[in-house]
């Protein structure tokens, strides 16, 4: 059984979601948003680090996954997003979690079935896949989507390794 922490980094709001995966079954554990208070950048980054560290200590995930930085129109925004992402990765690594990285397109493809999905579609599918009674806030849904993407990717890799083993064992 894996407990997967998905992180949607942001310099104003960092979304997170935790799921439990056992085989092809996934179960919702928790999700939320770390709302960053106005402060100098170094203090904002510390808020992300401290809050994610608290989530990790409380829920003991076994794996972590994070959304990759996409190229934004504004270079300053992209730089801040990269810094928030780096702090989130350090928080996970500091708790001995390996961190997988996925592009926004990969995440949307894994959850919705198309890499061009919008936020509303991601929220809807996360709600459906995890049988939630209400839609999570957008950034929390994105964190859950990252965790679901990681779960699906790991299952595909395991299935592929099993197929490769069977092929090697055949008599030709």
Secondary structure, 3 states (H helix, E strand, C coil): CEEEEEEECCCCEEEEEEEEEECCEEEEEEEEEEECCCCCHHHHHHHHHHHHHHHHHHHCCCEEEEECCCCCCCHHHHHHHHHHHHHHHHHHHHCCCCEEEECHHHHHHHHCCCCCCCHHHHHHHHHHHCCCCCCCCHHHHHHHHHHHHHHHHHHHHHHHHHHHHHHHHCCC
